[in-house]
Amino acid sequence: MPRVTRRQQQQHDDPPAADAATHQAAGDVKEAVSSLPTESAPAPSAAARLPNPVRFALAVILSFALETLGRSFVDHQTGNEAAAISIEEPEGLELWGGVWWKLFGLTLSWLSGYDGYDVAALTLLSHGPATFLATVFYGISPVTTGAHLAVKVASTFVPFFLLRRLSGAHSAAPDTPNRDIVADASIQVLTSLQAGLVYSVVLFLAGRYVLPDYLVLYFQSIPAIQPAVDATFLGLNQPTTQLLSLLFGLAARTFIFTPLVATPRTREDEKNEAFDPVHATLGQTIAWNLWGYTTRTKVSLVRTAVAVLFTAVGTYLDTAFGIEGVESCGAVAYAGVWATAALLTGLSLRYVGSI
């Protein structure tokens, strides 16, 4: 057996001073590293640190500025083609109606917690019908009308995207309820096609039975109504109709279906299920029958109502106050067709979301 000297035994029992210093340094480094900020908690952006009223004011200013600059650029590039059907000297409501309505829409969207995708979808649903009218019936180039619509959509999307964080539904955050459904590409495509199909059917029926009479009587400067008379199922003879129907379906799915599916179960759902009409008061029973839906159903109903409102009012303003020769009654009828399409689309998406 090898002999262990006294010096070797002392080295084994008492580590050298260098080893003790190494252990001390490692502890200091570990403590310093633990005090550093981690990647899981990034610092908030500069926009997020601004007060909410300031961010809203910036969003409004940026939105109006982007739309003004974008519209001027499109008019310059297209030779101001859209002016051929526009009211020459708007005044009063014709001049300020759209401005006040946009301000109302931005305010409602901000207070409701909508993000960039929500306001972009609402803008498309609100101003898309006038784009359809100008392209299909007034003969304005699809490039021109599409560029104007893109400017309107971008002028609302960009400010909200920069100044407000995306919702969990649209960002597909890991903690989002039903994230597998929200992030599934095939479901997104199928629900968009379903919503677009509803729009196509409504436009086909309106073109056959509703629009021709109103276009003749109340759209004085319209060049022709033949596109409405010759409308085919799914707009097979009109590529513009098909494209816009798909865009409307995408917007409706973004604004209604995605938030609907991503809505979690709440305590109100448990209260509604536990509701006992035998022991409830008359007022409680009436309230339960009128609004005793699940949280997801309430979300779908409210968003469908908002989509119908924006579609109806936006379409009316764009036609009655934006196109020469359109009478109020005709604008109401035309807006009613698109509002009906938005309503039926929202109900169909609610049905699919409840399966």
SVG drawing of the C-alpha trace seen along z (x, -y; Angstrom):
<svg xmlns="http://www.w3.org/2000/svg" viewBox="-91 -74 97 76">
<polyline fill="none" stroke="black" stroke-width="0.4" points="0.0,0.0 1.5,-3.4 2.5,-5.7 0.8,-9.1 3.1,-11.8 2.2,-14.4 2.4,-17.1 0.0,-15.2 -2.5,-14.7 -2.4,-18.4 -3.0,-19.4 -6.0,-17.0 -7.6,-18.4 -6.9,-22.1 -7.3,-23.2 -4.7,-25.7 -5.4,-29.4 -5.7,-29.6 -8.6,-27.1 -10.4,-29.1 -10.1,-32.3 -11.4,-30.5 -14.5,-29.3 -15.1,-32.9 -14.7,-34.4 -17.1,-31.8 -19.7,-32.7 -19.3,-36.4 -19.8,-35.8 -22.9,-33.6 -24.4,-36.4 -23.7,-39.0 -25.2,-37.0 -28.3,-36.3 -28.8,-40.0 -28.9,-40.7 -32.3,-41.0 -33.4,-37.9 -34.8,-37.6 -38.1,-36.4 -38.9,-39.9 -38.0,-42.3 -38.1,-46.0 -41.3,-47.7 -41.2,-49.6 -41.1,-53.4 -44.7,-53.5 -45.9,-51.2 -44.4,-53.6 -46.5,-56.5 -49.8,-57.3 -52.8,-55.8 -54.4,-59.2 -51.1,-60.3 -50.9,-57.0 -54.5,-57.5 -53.9,-61.1 -50.8,-60.0 -52.8,-57.2 -55.5,-59.6 -53.0,-62.2 -50.9,-59.5 -54.0,-57.9 -55.3,-61.1 -51.8,-62.1 -51.2,-58.7 -54.6,-58.8 -54.1,-62.4 -50.6,-61.7 -51.6,-58.3 -54.7,-59.7 -52.6,-62.5 -50.0,-60.1 -52.6,-57.8 -54.4,-60.7 -51.1,-61.9 -50.1,-58.5 -53.5,-57.7 -54.2,-61.1 -56.9,-61.7 -59.1,-59.2 -61.5,-58.9 -62.4,-62.5 -64.5,-61.6 -67.3,-60.2 -66.7,-62.3 -68.7,-65.3 -67.0,-68.4 -67.4,-70.8 -68.4,-69.0 -69.5,-71.1 -71.2,-70.5 -71.9,-66.9 -70.4,-65.9 -67.1,-67.4 -67.0,-66.6 -69.2,-63.5 -66.4,-61.1 -64.0,-62.9 -66.2,-62.7 -67.1,-59.1 -63.5,-58.1 -62.8,-59.9 -65.7,-58.1 -64.4,-54.7 -60.9,-55.3 -62.2,-56.3 -64.6,-53.3 -61.9,-50.9 -59.3,-52.3 -61.8,-52.2 -62.9,-48.7 -59.3,-47.4 -59.1,-46.6 -55.7,-46.0 -54.3,-46.7 -55.9,-43.7 -59.3,-44.6 -59.3,-48.2 -58.0,-47.1 -60.8,-44.6 -63.4,-47.2 -62.0,-49.7 -62.2,-47.2 -65.7,-46.2 -66.7,-49.9 -65.1,-51.2 -65.0,-48.1 -68.6,-48.4 -67.8,-51.8 -64.8,-50.2 -67.0,-47.5 -69.5,-50.1 -66.9,-52.3 -65.1,-49.4 -68.0,-47.2 -70.6,-49.9 -68.8,-53.1 -65.9,-51.7 -63.1,-53.1 -59.9,-51.1 -59.5,-48.4 -55.9,-49.5 -57.1,-53.0 -60.0,-51.9 -57.8,-49.2 -55.0,-51.7 -57.5,-54.1 -58.9,-51.2 -55.4,-50.1 -54.5,-53.6 -57.6,-53.7 -56.8,-50.3 -53.1,-51.1 -53.9,-54.4 -55.8,-52.6 -53.6,-49.5 -50.2,-51.2 -50.9,-53.5 -52.7,-50.8 -49.9,-48.3 -47.2,-50.8 -49.0,-52.1 -51.0,-49.1 -49.9,-45.5 -51.6,-42.8 -54.2,-40.8 -53.5,-37.2 -56.0,-36.0 -54.2,-37.7 -50.7,-37.1 -51.5,-33.4 -49.7,-33.8 -48.9,-30.6 -51.5,-31.2 -54.3,-32.0 -57.3,-29.6 -57.8,-27.3 -54.5,-28.4 -54.3,-25.3 -57.5,-26.5 -56.5,-30.1 -53.0,-29.3 -54.2,-26.5 -53.7,-27.7 -56.3,-25.3 -59.0,-26.6 -58.1,-30.2 -58.5,-29.5 -61.7,-27.5 -63.4,-30.1 -62.4,-32.9 -63.8,-31.0 -67.0,-30.4 -67.4,-34.1 -66.5,-35.0 -69.2,-32.6 -71.9,-34.3 -70.9,-37.6 -71.0,-36.2 -74.4,-34.7 -75.9,-37.9 -74.4,-40.0 -75.8,-37.5 -79.3,-37.7 -79.2,-41.5 -78.0,-41.9 -80.9,-39.8 -83.7,-41.1 -82.8,-44.4 -80.1,-46.5 -81.2,-47.1 -84.3,-49.1 -82.5,-51.2 -79.5,-51.8 -81.8,-53.1 -83.9,-55.3 -81.5,-56.7 -78.0,-56.6 -78.4,-59.3 -74.9,-59.3 -74.3,-55.6 -73.1,-54.5 -74.7,-51.1 -76.5,-48.6 -75.8,-45.6 -73.3,-44.1 -76.1,-43.7 -78.5,-42.2 -75.8,-39.8 -74.6,-38.7 -73.9,-35.0 -73.6,-32.7 -70.3,-33.3 -69.5,-36.1 -68.0,-33.7 -68.2,-36.3 -66.6,-39.1 -63.1,-38.5 -63.3,-41.8 -66.4,-40.5 -64.7,-37.2 -61.6,-39.0 -63.5,-41.5 -65.7,-38.7 -62.6,-36.9 -61.3,-40.1 -64.6,-40.7 -64.5,-37.1 -61.0,-37.5 -61.9,-40.7 -65.0,-39.2 -63.1,-36.1 -60.3,-38.3 -62.7,-40.6 -65.4,-38.0 -64.2,-34.4 -60.7,-34.7 -61.6,-36.6 -64.6,-34.4 -62.6,-31.2 -59.9,-32.7 -62.4,-33.9 -61.9,-31.9 -64.5,-30.6 -65.5,-33.0 -67.3,-33.0 -70.4,-34.5 -70.7,-31.2 -70.9,-29.3 -73.5,-31.7 -75.6,-31.3 -75.4,-27.5 -76.4,-27.6 -79.3,-29.9 -82.5,-28.7 -85.7,-30.3 -87.7,-28.9 -86.0,-30.9 -85.1,-33.9 -86.9,-37.2 -88.8,-38.5 -86.0,-40.9 -83.3,-38.3 -85.3,-36.0 -85.9,-38.7 -82.2,-39.6 -81.1,-36.0 -83.4,-35.4 -82.2,-38.6 -78.5,-38.4 -77.9,-35.1 -75.5,-33.8 -72.1,-32.4 -69.2,-34.8 -68.1,-33.6 -71.6,-34.2 -71.6,-37.7 -68.3,-38.4 -69.6,-37.2 -72.9,-39.1 -71.2,-42.4 -68.5,-42.2 -71.1,-41.2 -73.2,-44.3 -70.1,-46.5 -69.3,-45.1 -72.9,-45.7 -72.8,-49.3 -69.5,-50.1 -70.5,-48.5 -73.9,-50.4 -72.7,-53.8 -69.4,-53.7 -71.1,-52.5 -73.8,-55.2 -71.3,-58.0 -69.0,-56.8 -71.9,-56.7 -74.2,-59.5 -71.5,-62.0 -68.7,-60.7 -70.2,-59.8 -71.9,-62.3 -75.6,-61.8 -76.4,-59.3 -79.6,-60.1 -80.0,-59.3 -82.6,-56.6 -80.3,-54.7 -77.4,-54.9 -79.5,-53.5 -80.6,-50.6 -77.1,-49.9 -75.7,-50.0 -78.5,-47.7 -77.4,-45.0 -73.9,-45.0 -75.1,-45.3 -77.2,-42.2 -74.2,-40.4 -72.1,-41.4 -74.9,-40.2 -75.3,-36.8 -71.6,-36.3 -71.3,-37.0 -74.1,-34.6 -72.5,-31.9 -69.1,-32.3 -70.8,-32.1 -72.3,-28.8 -69.0,-27.4 -67.3,-28.7 -69.7,-26.9 -69.2,-23.5"/>
</svg>
